[in-house]
Amino acid sequence: MSLITSQSKFNALCKSIRETGIVAFDTEFVAESYYRPRLCLLQFHLPGHSCCVDPFEVRDLTEWWDIMSDDETTIVIHGGREEVRFCYFATQKPPGKLVDVQISEGVLSRGFPLSHTNLVQRVLNERVHGRETRSNWEKRPLVAEQIEYAEDDVRHLLDVWDDQQRRLKKLGRTEWAAAEFQRFINDIIADEERPGYLRLPSIGKLKPRELAVARDLWNWRDQKACAQDKPPRFILRDDLLIEMAKRCPKNVRELSMTRGMDRRDYQRLADEIIAVVKQAVSSPESDWPSRLEGPKRASQDDVLSRILGLALANRCSEMGISMSIVGTTADLQDVVRWYVHENQEGPKPKLLQGWRGEFCGQLLAQVLNGEVIIRVVNPHSDDPLGFETSS
């Protein structure tokens, strides 16, 4: 068992990582009881050596986060959304050279998202056991079985990445994977930086005054959750926050008329909630958010996007790439909207840019322009459809 609990050994590890230039990385954390996930363990693998770091003992992790956010050391992860967030919270900078083997496998094959166990099995034909998935990572001392499980999460990642790099180069998809790693990071950072109230359910249905209330209630709730280090839903549930925005209660009696708001913990906050609502409602209308307008859609849009979906699915099957990596139904609808309603003006949709444009952009454009005929080639084949240019 290799568990680092001293600052000096941790600093020595960071020095080795810098000298090596590449490291596999993972974390164990507890998210359900805290404002932000509580980091409970860090796992690293350098060629020939795995180890874990106990952040409850090693208090200063600055050197590692500086390594992760620079552009000199390659950090190899698997499905590392939370690892990106940890880095961003610590440094206010995104990771510099990040590789996610889950994403790269989706660029290489139709397997996305593959679990760590299935990915290692597929690429390396190695068995990884996940017996500690329900471990209490906050409890100390950690036992040998936990450390072994945690090290298994990183032990094979460098070998997986070595194999994937060879296949990416052979297929000419190295730049595709690099673009997806960056998009993955950018999407996480953009989500963290946009106003939090916009993530509330059904927020797009609210009018400007209601949006102002929702925004101010969200900010109030977020501040209280942060101060108490609790998940925001522990302060006030999302659905009840939206209901308060719709109802705009003027007093505690009106607040209590909403089913679910009669809970004792909510009643203790009733005066504060009412004060926030009153302040939002009385604020100048110029300070209210504009109503969130959804994209323009016509009845034929669903039909067109489904046809594009057939074309894209067939292309992905032919090329051996995961369709969920390439694009979603919403992405296909963006293509239809750009072609039909926006007259191909403004920024191109995601599916027509970069490597995606190279991969499927011409095909999608030909379908929408009526230049392609779709027919069943072989109903018994994995690729039953044919897309032929019309004469």
Secondary structure, DSSP 4 states (H G I P E B T S, - for coil): --EE-SHHHHHHHHHHHHHH-EEEEEEEEE-TTSSSPEEEEEEEEETTEEEEE-TTT----HHHHHHHHSSSSEEEESS-HHHHHHHHHHHSS--SEEEEHHHHHHHHSS--SPPHHHHHHHHH------TTTT--TTSSSPPHHHHHHHHHHHHTHHHHHHHHHHHHHHHT-HHHHHHHHHHHHHHHHHHHHS-GGGGSTTGGG--HHHHHHHHHHHHHHHHHHHHHT--HHHHS-HHHHHHHHHH--SSHHHHHTSTTTTSHHHHHTHHHHHHHHHHHHHS-GGGSPPP-PPPP--HHHHHHHHHHHHHHHHHHHHHT--HHHH--HHHHHHHHHHHHTSTT-SSPPGGGSHHHIIIIIHHHHHHHTT-EEEEES-TTSSS-EEEEE--
